[in-house]
Amino acid sequence: MTKKVRKKVGRPNLFGFSNEQCVWSKAGVVKPMKCINAFDCLGCAFDHKVQSDFRAKENGARHLRKDGKTARMGLLENQGKCRHMLSGRVDYKMCAHNYNCIKCPYDQMIDDSALLPSLTPPVCDHVSGFSVARDHYFHYGHTWARVEYGGRVRVGIDDFALRLLGPQDHIKLPRLGAPVEQNRPQATLVRGSNTAETMSPIDGTVVAVNPRIHGSPEKANSSPYAKGWLMVIQPKNLRKNLKNLLYGVESIAWTDDEATRLTRLLDEESDYRMAATGGDAIGDIYGAVPEIGWDRLVASFLQ
């Protein structure tokens, strides 16, 4: 597997969420601008700056009210709209804690609900017999990362790797609270005496794992981008990490290249044909051509 470093810089692309406008912009507090932190306001440096600008400086500031707040902060408080309403996460909710979100039980409820997977399965493109989910970032080791509302990242293994190695007897996941690092092992696939470590697409801390995977590892194969997710990570260096991943048309072109590389590898060992023209690749390539070698497949595509 050839590893590359992406040079582009940009804000995270948020999965399944149409609004892109910063909540402060939506409230009329700052000029129109897009959210740069996946609506993780509590962890956003720009949010902290705006909040601090609301407070009086040592020498005072123009247009301060008697309570020491700017006119714009007063405007926001008069509107009284919860930040999750401003973002579009909920249809209607008024703030009851004077924008002190960190102490708000409703904000905590929204935060906790973000750990649950989306009820709507992602849309996938089909490339050379493999599915590639839209609005997902892909690691060169065939894991994926999906940035969700609130800045957390759901991760899993892509369709290519799961078809390549076939159904697993067990998938070992890290414990809750465990740290993970980009390009380092995160979960281990186990099939008989064979094992394969998968690479984490991002840095961070594991805050949730998929309970279905422990008892039914085949769910990863049958639904790699929906029911077969592995874990949710609280990221540490999200924007930096995303620069090293593939997204959109890049992920499609890369999957096509990987399929071509796999076809050549199979041709070296046998006359096996991966899939009929326009069809899906079979769900257990290793099982169909075991002579190619488990370790060779893992070293070629997952590491």
N, C-alpha and C positions, 0 to 999 in steps of 0.2 A: 504494500500500500504506500502510495506517495503522499506525504504530508505537505500541505501548503499553508501559508499564512495569508489571510485576507487583509487587504490594505484599507478597505473602505471603512468609514466611520459614520454612524448614524444612530438614531433612537431605536429602541427595540420595537419590532413589529409584533403587535398584540394579537393573540389568537381570538377569533370569534367576537370581536368588539369593534363596532363601527365608528364610535366617537374617537377623535384624535386630539381634541382641544383640551388644553390644560384647564383645570377647574378654576384657577384664578382668572384666567382669560375669559372663561365662560361667565364668571361672576362680574366681569367688567373692572376688575381690580388692576389688571395689566393688559397691555396691548395683545391683540390676537397672536397666539402661538400654540404649537402642538406640544402635547405631553412628551417629556423626554425620559420618563422613568416608569412606564407601564402602570401609572396611577398608584404607585407606591409613594403616596404623599409624605408619610411619616419618615421615609428613608430618602427623601429627595432634597438635595442641597439647594435647589432653586426654591422649593417650598420654605425651607428654613430661612433663606434670605428674604423672601417676601414677608414672612412672619416677623422677622427682626426689623424690617423697614417700617412696619406698622407702629413700632414703639418709638417713643421720644428719644432723640439723641441727647448728648450731654448739654448742648447749647440750645436745645429745643428745635422745633421745625415749624414751618409754615402750615397753616390750616389744621393744627392740632386741636382736638376738642379738649374740654376740661378734664376728661378722664385719661388724657395722654394718648389717644388713638387718632389716627389720621381719618380724614373724611372718607377715604375709600374703604377703610376697615369698617367705619360706621355704616357705609352703604351695604357692605356684605352682611353685617349683623342685622341690619334692618330687613334685608331679604330673608334671612334665616334659613336658607336652603342648605341641607346637609351636603357635604362634599360628594357623597355617592349619588346624590340626585343631580348635582352639577355635572358629574362625569357621565351620567346616563346609566350607571349600574342599576339604580332603582328608579321607578317612575315618580315616586313622591315620598319625601321624608324631610322634615324640618329639623334643624339642629336644636338639641336640648342641652348642650354642654358648652355653649359659647366658643365653639370651634376648638375645644380642647379634646381632640380626637383620641389621644392616647388614653384618656380616662373614660371614654364613652363605651358602654356595653353594646350598643348597636354596632359601632365600628368593629368591635371584637367579634360580633356575630358574623358580620360580612367577611372579616378576615378568616374566620374558621370555615365558613361555607366555601371559600376559595380553594380549600383542600380537596373538595369533592370534584370528580371529573365532570366535564360538560355533558349534558344530556344529548346534545347534538353531535353525531360523529363527524369527523373532519371530511372534507371533500378530498378525494385522491385523484392524481393523474396516474395513468398506467404507462410505464416505460419499459420496453423490452421484456415484458413478462412480469414486472414488479410494480408494486404500488408505492407512490411517493405522495405523502400528505402535504397539502397546501398549508401555508402559514406555519410551517414547522422549520426549524433550523436542523441541519444534519452535520454530524461529525464524521470525519473520514474513517472512523472505526465502526461505522454503521449503527450509531446510536442517534437519537433525535432529542431535541429540546423544544418545548412549546412555552412561550412566554404568555402568562395568563394575567388577568386583572389583579392588581395589587403587587405585581412584580415577582411573584413566585414562578418557578419553572417546573413544568411536568416533563419527565424524561422517560424514554423507553428504547427499545431495539427496533430497527427498521425491518420492513418486509423482506428486503434482500437477505440480511443476515439470518433471519428466522427460516426462510426457505432454504438457504444454503446449508444450515446445520440441522434442519428438521426438528421434529418434536423433542422436547427435553424431559428428562425424568424429574429434574428439579432446577429451580433458579434461585440461587442464593443472593439475598438482598442485604444491604447494610442495615444496621440498627438505626432506630430513631436517634437523632442527635449526632450521628457520625459525620465527620467532615469528608467531603469529596473534592477532588481536584481535576481540572480539565486535563485530558490526555493520560489520566491515571485510572486504574481499575475501579469500577463501581459495583458491578454485579457479575456473578459467575454462572454460566450455563453448564449444566451437568447432564451428560447422556452416557449411561453405562459407566465405563472407566475413563471416558473422555471429559475434559473440562475446557472451557473457553472463557477468558476474562473479557468483559466488555469495558470500553473506555468511557469515562464521564465526559459529557460535552461541556460542562461548566464547573466552576469552583463554587463551593457553598456548603450548606448543612442540610442533612436529610430531615425533613419535617413531617413526612408521611410516606408510607409504603403501601402498595396495593395488596390488600389481604387476600384477594382472589388468586394471586400468583403462587402463594405458598402451597395451596392445596390443588390448584389446577394450572400448572405451568403451560398447558396447551393453549390457554387463553391468549398468551402472548402471540402464538402463531396464528390463531384464528382471527384475532382482532388487534394487530400490533399498535394501531394509533388510537384506539378507543378503550375497550375493556382490558386490553393487555398492557397498559402503561405500568411502569415499574415503581416510580417514586416521585415525590415532589421535593424540590430543593429550594431553600432560601438562598438566593445567589449572593456571592461576595464581590465579584468583579464582572457584573453582567455585560455591560457595554463592551468592555475589553474582550471578554470571552467570545461574544457574538461575532467579533471581527474575524475569528478563526474558523467560523462555521459557514456552511453553505445554505443559501436561501433562494427560493423561487426558481427561476430558470437555471441558475447554477446547479441546484440540487438535481434537477431533471437531466441536465447534460452529464453531470457526474455519474448518476445512476446508469445512464446509457453506456458510458465508458466502462463502468464496473461490469456490466453485463457482457460487454464485448471481451473484456479481459477474462471473465469467467469462461466464456465460450471457448476461447483459445486454450485455456488451461484444460478444459474437458477434452478438447480435440487431441491434446498431447497424450492423454491416457486412454481414451476410448472413442468410439463413434457416437457416443450418447448425445442426443439432441435435447437441449434444455426445455424447449417449448415449441409448439407449432407457431407458425407465423401469426402474429396478432393475439396469441393466447397467453395465459398465465404460465409462469414457470411452475413446475411441480413443487409441492410443499416440503419435499425432503430430498434435496439434491445429493447430500452426502449418503443417504440411505440407498439411493439409486446407483451411485458410483462410489462405493466405499474404497475402491482401490486408489482413488486420488489422494486419500489420507486426510484424516481430521486435522492433524497438526499443520499440514500444508495449507489447507483452507483457512484456518485461523490466522496463520502467519501472513497469508496473502491479503486478507481482507479485513480482519478485525484489529490488527495491531499496528 
